[in-house]
């Protein structure tokens, strides 16, 4: 019997196959230049930066960044540690935006963007968020400005969109938040077009931090002694994302969904086929690329009803995340995954400022 000689796949990896054969886009959840370069080889068309990422990248590349921070200190003689820290975030973001600019042009603004996060300490001040968004949007033509899906953040999202700023709603975990973001973006886009402005190159997205919802339900399970199949909790974020995607298509919203906070392969594999963005960290991209998971459209395959029913029955916070009307705008800021995430982002600001301090005011005891 003659056996066919196996031929090498033309795809570099399952990630590469996904980006080349489906509408699902890959963005790199980091602005590290080496990681972004590898992601682009897989078909990646975007990246992100925030204080957590900036601290990680700068600390890991301190030999490169120490003179850059020192130069910022010299150029801004009256700047505080905080101002220098944010100047470093901006510099890192501009670098990554430059790498993505060609993609931005070829995709006519829909992709090729660097997503830069507004200062998390402003999450209650819509006016301050919009002012920072305007500054960030002016750093490069392909900036995407991350604004939290908090009560004040929603007002800022609408106002920024009306000014022509493409936004990425972040600190978002629930269907109610996604729908509120989509409506705010729609109002902003209508205001933009009513003013006679072109919106064809705008590229707003709304993030769902799938893994952070899963994380919280696991905390609740341990704190309250709930006994259930632990595998069910791996599906909570996926269930919310899939329901949001179905409603976004049904209602014709012009903002894309973006998946973030990866904890398992379903946060990627179950979303393939959707006109969505997946934004895994580099380490997860390498794991997905090395996997043998078949690349096929699963976005419209519902999560097993028995799993959803179990989560609904045992976890009130899953109900708040999954049902469109279970969480009011006034409750967004207090939703536990939001508070946990904001605290982490705020802590990263402190870490980044401390790193800058070591350059601005070197410890004489260590010299």
C-alpha positions in Angstrom: 0.0 0.0 0.0 1.3 3.4 -0.9 1.1 6.0 1.8 0.9 9.7 1.2 3.9 11.6 2.3 2.8 14.1 4.9 3.5 17.7 3.9 4.3 20.5 6.2 1.5 22.8 7.0 1.6 26.2 5.4 0.6 27.7 8.7 3.2 28.5 11.3 0.9 27.6 14.1 -2.7 27.3 15.1 -2.6 31.0 15.9 -1.3 31.8 12.5 -3.9 29.6 10.9 -6.6 31.5 12.8 -5.4 34.9 11.8 -5.2 33.9 8.1 -8.4 31.9 7.7 -11.0 33.5 10.1 -12.1 37.0 10.9 -10.8 36.6 14.5 -7.9 39.0 15.1 -4.9 38.6 17.3 -3.5 41.5 19.4 -0.5 41.1 21.7 -1.2 41.9 25.3 2.1 43.7 25.7 4.2 46.4 24.2 7.5 44.5 24.6 9.2 44.8 21.2 10.4 41.2 21.0 7.0 39.8 22.1 5.2 42.1 19.7 7.5 41.1 16.8 6.8 37.4 17.4 3.1 38.0 17.6 3.2 39.9 14.3 4.8 36.8 12.7 1.7 34.9 13.8 -0.6 37.4 12.1 -0.9 39.8 15.1 -2.3 43.2 14.3 -2.4 45.1 17.5 -0.9 45.5 21.0 -1.6 47.1 24.4 0.1 49.0 27.2 -0.8 49.8 30.7 1.0 50.5 34.0 1.3 46.7 34.7 2.8 46.0 31.3 5.0 49.1 31.3 6.5 48.2 34.7 7.1 44.6 33.5 8.7 45.7 30.3 10.8 48.5 31.7 12.0 46.4 34.6 13.0 43.5 32.4 14.8 45.9 30.0 16.2 48.3 32.7 19.6 48.5 31.0 17.9 50.0 27.9 15.4 52.1 29.9 17.5 53.5 32.6 19.2 56.0 30.2 15.8 56.8 28.6 14.2 57.5 32.0 17.3 59.6 32.9 16.8 61.6 29.7 13.2 62.2 30.5 14.2 63.4 34.0 16.7 65.8 32.4 14.2 67.1 29.9 11.5 67.7 32.5 13.3 69.4 35.3 10.3 70.0 37.4 8.4 66.8 36.7 7.4 64.5 39.6 8.1 60.8 39.7 4.5 60.2 38.6 4.9 62.5 35.6 8.1 60.8 34.5 6.5 57.4 35.0 3.6 58.3 32.6 6.1 59.8 30.2 7.8 56.4 30.1 4.4 54.7 29.4 3.9 57.1 26.6 7.3 56.5 25.1 6.9 52.7 25.3 3.5 53.1 23.6 4.8 55.3 20.9 7.5 52.8 20.1 4.9 50.0 19.7 2.5 52.2 17.7 5.4 52.9 15.2 5.8 49.1 14.7 2.1 48.8 14.0 1.6 51.8 11.8 1.9 50.0 8.5 -0.8 47.5 9.6 -2.9 50.4 10.8 -2.8 52.0 7.3 -3.5 48.7 5.5 -6.4 47.9 7.8 -7.8 51.5 7.4 -7.8 52.1 11.2 -9.6 48.9 12.3 -6.5 47.2 13.4 -2.8 48.1 13.8 -3.5 50.1 16.9 -1.6 50.4 20.2 -4.1 50.4 23.1 -2.9 52.7 25.9 -4.6 52.9 29.2 -5.7 56.0 31.0 -4.6 56.6 34.5 -6.7 54.1 36.7 -6.7 56.7 39.5 -9.1 58.8 37.3 -11.8 56.1 37.2 -14.3 58.4 38.9 -13.6 61.6 37.0 -15.0 61.6 33.5 -13.6 65.0 32.6 -10.1 64.1 33.6 -10.3 60.8 31.7 -11.4 62.6 28.5 -8.5 65.1 28.8 -6.0 62.3 29.2 -7.6 60.4 26.3 -7.2 63.5 24.1 -3.5 63.7 25.0 -2.9 60.0 24.4 -4.8 60.0 21.0 -2.5 62.8 19.8 0.7 60.7 20.5 0.3 58.7 17.3 -2.4 58.3 14.6 -3.0 54.7 15.6 -3.5 55.1 19.3 -6.5 53.3 20.9 -7.3 54.8 24.3 -8.3 52.4 27.2 -11.1 53.8 29.4 -12.6 51.8 32.3 -16.2 50.7 32.0 -17.1 52.4 35.3 -19.9 54.9 35.9 -17.7 57.9 35.1 -15.8 55.9 32.4 -19.0 55.4 30.4 -19.6 59.2 30.2 -15.9 59.5 29.1 -16.3 56.8 26.5 -19.2 58.7 24.9 -17.5 62.0 25.0 -14.2 60.7 23.7 -15.9 58.9 20.8 -17.7 62.0 19.9 -14.3 63.7 19.6 -13.1 61.1 17.2 -11.0 59.1 19.7 -11.1 55.4 19.2 -11.6 53.7 22.6 -11.0 50.4 24.3 -13.4 49.9 27.2 -11.5 48.0 29.9 -12.1 46.8 33.5 -15.2 45.1 32.0 -16.5 41.7 33.0 -20.2 41.7 32.5 -22.8 41.7 29.8 -24.4 44.8 31.4 -21.1 46.7 31.1 -20.7 45.6 27.4 -24.1 46.8 26.5 -23.7 50.1 28.2 -20.3 50.6 26.5 -21.8 49.7 23.1 -24.7 52.2 23.6 -22.2 54.9 24.7 -20.1 54.3 21.6 -23.1 54.4 19.4 -24.2 57.8 20.9 -20.7 59.1 20.4 -20.5 57.9 16.8 -23.9 59.4 16.0 -22.7 62.7 17.5 -19.6 62.5 15.4 -21.4 61.9 12.2 -24.1 64.5 13.0 -21.2 67.0 13.2 -20.1 66.1 9.7 -17.1 64.1 10.7 -15.9 60.9 9.0 -15.8 57.8 11.3 -14.7 55.2 8.8 -11.2 54.9 10.3 -12.3 54.7 13.9 -11.8 51.3 15.6 -13.5 51.0 19.0 -13.4 47.8 21.0 -14.9 46.6 24.3 -12.8 44.3 26.4 -14.2 41.4 28.4 -11.7 40.2 31.0 -12.9 36.6 30.9 -10.3 35.1 33.3 -10.8 37.7 36.0 -14.5 36.8 36.2 -13.5 33.1 36.4 -10.9 34.0 39.1 -13.5 35.8 41.2 -16.0 32.9 41.1 -13.2 30.6 42.3 -12.6 32.9 45.2 -16.3 32.8 46.0 -16.4 29.0 45.8 -13.5 28.8 48.3 -14.8 31.5 50.7 -18.4 30.1 50.8 -17.7 26.4 50.6 -19.6 25.8 47.4 -19.2 22.3 46.0 -19.5 22.0 42.3 -17.6 20.8 39.3 -14.5 23.1 39.3 -14.3 22.8 35.5 -17.6 24.7 35.3 -15.9 27.9 36.5 -13.5 27.8 33.5 -16.5 28.5 31.3 -18.0 31.6 33.1 -16.1 34.2 31.1 -16.6 32.3 27.8 -20.4 32.2 28.4 -20.6 35.9 29.0 -18.5 36.6 25.9 -20.6 34.4 23.7 -23.8 35.9 24.9 -22.4 39.4 24.4 -21.3 38.6 20.9 -24.7 37.3 19.9 -26.4 40.4 21.2 -23.9 42.7 19.6 -24.6 41.2 16.2 -28.3 41.2 16.8 -28.3 44.9 17.6 -25.8 45.9 15.0 -23.3 47.6 17.4 -20.2 49.0 15.7 -17.8 48.2 18.5 -15.9 44.9 18.5 -15.5 42.7 21.5 -12.0 41.9 22.7 -11.1 38.9 24.9 -8.4 39.5 27.6 -7.2 37.9 30.9 -6.5 34.4 29.7 -6.6 31.5 32.0 -7.3 28.5 29.7 -7.4 27.6 26.0 -11.1 28.1 25.8 -10.6 31.8 26.2 -9.1 31.5 22.7 -10.4 28.3 21.1 -14.1 28.9 21.9 -14.0 32.4 20.3 -12.5 31.4 17.0 -14.6 32.4 14.0 -16.0 35.6 15.6 -15.4 39.0 14.2 -13.6 39.7 17.5 -10.1 40.4 18.9 -8.3 38.0 21.2 -5.4 39.6 23.1 -3.4 37.0 25.0 -0.2 37.7 26.8 2.9 36.4 25.0 3.3 33.3 27.2 -0.3 32.2 26.3 0.3 32.9 22.6 3.3 30.6 22.7 1.2 27.9 24.4 -1.6 28.3 21.9 0.9 28.2 19.0 2.4 25.0 20.3 -0.9 23.3 20.8 -2.7 20.7 18.6 -6.1 22.3 19.1 -8.0 22.3 15.7 -8.7 25.8 14.4 -12.5 25.8 13.7 -15.3 28.3 14.3 -16.8 27.8 17.7 -18.0 31.3 18.6 -21.6 30.3 17.8 -21.5 27.0 19.7 -23.2 27.7 23.0 -21.7 26.7 26.3 -23.4 23.6 27.6 -26.7 24.6 29.2 -26.1 22.4 32.2 -22.9 24.4 32.9 -24.6 27.7 32.6 -27.5 26.6 34.8 -25.1 25.3 37.5 -23.2 28.6 37.5 -26.5 30.6 37.6 -27.8 28.5 40.5 -24.7 28.7 42.7 -23.1 32.1 41.9 -25.1 35.3 42.2 -22.1 37.2 40.7 -22.3 35.0 37.6 -25.9 36.0 37.2 -24.9 39.6 37.5 -22.3 39.1 34.8 -24.4 37.0 32.5 -27.8 38.7 32.5 -28.2 42.0 30.6 -30.1 43.8 33.3 -28.7 42.2 36.4 -26.2 45.0 37.1 -27.0 48.7 37.0 -24.5 51.4 35.9 -24.4 52.6 39.5 -23.2 49.1 40.5 -20.4 48.8 37.9 -17.6 50.3 40.2 -18.5 48.0 43.1 -18.6 44.7 41.2 -15.9 42.6 42.9 -13.8 41.8 39.8 -13.8 45.5 39.0 -12.5 46.4 42.4 -9.9 43.7 42.3 -8.7 44.9 38.9 -8.6 48.6 39.8 -6.6 47.8 42.9 -4.0 45.9 40.8 -3.8 48.7 38.2 -3.4 51.2 41.0 -0.7 49.1 42.6 1.2 49.0 39.3 1.2 52.8 39.2 3.0 52.7 42.5 5.5 50.0 41.3 6.2 52.0 38.2 6.7 55.2 40.2 9.1 53.4 42.5 11.1 52.1 39.5 11.4 55.7 38.2 12.5 56.9 41.7 15.5 54.6 41.5 16.7 56.5 38.5 15.7 60.0 39.7 17.0 59.6 43.2 19.5 56.7 43.3 20.0 55.2 46.7 23.5 56.2 47.9 23.7 53.2 50.1 23.6 50.9 47.1 26.3 52.8 45.2 
